[in-house]
């Protein structure tokens, strides 16, 4: 199965100049914990997670008006829509990330695959292994 068959295609992006509070509201309203951060051409610059907000905004006492670009995670784990889903799983496991962004040949965001997407399409044993490897980061903290 290819990533393009699994990825969520209707993905909203945050901008680096957006206020964290506005991004957090969108995350709440959409019931998501992750927003890719993109430029005007949908080229990925990073991601904003609910954990970024908790650790880099709330815990540090920053105001809700803090810019997304000041607190986002700059490291992006990506794959191609044409990649086999096992490639996405390997990258998620290796990097201990529960989400991976799919970029087209021009480096533009075209979808996101979450661990929950993997679980719904992959055989139980393989999905369980990926989940365990992704969550190993929690045990190390």
RAMO-V927273 format. One record per residue. N is the residue number from 1. RES is the residue in three letters. OMEGA is omega in whole degrees, -180 to 180 (* if undefined). Layout:
n = (N;N)
res = (RES;RES)
omega = (OMEGA;OMEGA)
This chain:
n = (1;2;3;4;5;6;7;8;9;10;11;12;13;14;15;16;17;18;19;20;21;22;23;24;25;26;27;28;29;30;31;32;33;34;35;36;37;38;39;40;41;42;43;44;45;46;47;48;49;50;51;52;53;54;55;56;57;58;59;60;61;62;63;64;65;66;67;68;69;70;71;72;73;74;75;76;77;78;79;80;81;82;83;84;85;86;87;88;89;90;91;92;93;94;95;96;97;98;99;100;101;102;103;104;105;106;107;108;109;110;111;112;113;114;115;116;117;118;119;120;121;122;123;124;125;126;127;128;129;130;131;132;133;134;135;136;137;138;139;140;141)
res = (UNK;UNK;UNK;UNK;UNK;UNK;UNK;UNK;UNK;UNK;UNK;UNK;UNK;UNK;UNK;UNK;UNK;UNK;UNK;UNK;UNK;UNK;UNK;UNK;UNK;UNK;UNK;UNK;UNK;UNK;UNK;UNK;UNK;UNK;UNK;UNK;UNK;UNK;UNK;UNK;UNK;UNK;UNK;UNK;UNK;UNK;UNK;UNK;UNK;UNK;UNK;UNK;UNK;UNK;UNK;UNK;UNK;UNK;UNK;UNK;UNK;UNK;UNK;UNK;UNK;UNK;UNK;UNK;UNK;UNK;UNK;UNK;UNK;UNK;UNK;UNK;UNK;UNK;UNK;UNK;UNK;UNK;UNK;UNK;UNK;UNK;UNK;UNK;UNK;UNK;UNK;UNK;UNK;UNK;UNK;UNK;UNK;UNK;UNK;UNK;UNK;UNK;UNK;UNK;UNK;UNK;UNK;UNK;UNK;UNK;UNK;UNK;UNK;UNK;UNK;UNK;UNK;UNK;UNK;UNK;UNK;UNK;UNK;UNK;UNK;UNK;UNK;UNK;UNK;UNK;UNK;UNK;UNK;UNK;UNK;UNK;UNK;UNK;UNK;UNK;UNK)
omega = (-179;-178;-178;178;-175;-172;171;-175;-178;-173;175;176;170;174;-179;-179;180;177;-179;-179;179;178;179;178;177;178;178;-176;-180;-179;179;180;-171;173;171;176;-173;172;-177;178;-178;173;-174;177;-178;179;174;179;176;177;176;-179;-179;-173;-173;178;-175;-176;180;177;178;-180;178;180;178;-180;178;-179;-180;-175;-178;171;-176;179;179;174;-173;173;179;178;-180;179;173;-179;179;176;178;179;180;180;178;-179;-178;-176;179;180;-179;177;177;-179;177;-179;176;-177;179;179;180;180;175;177;178;174;177;178;179;175;180;-178;-177;-177;-175;176;-171;-177;-179;178;179;178;179;179;-180;-178;178;-175;177;178;-178;-178;-178;-176;*)
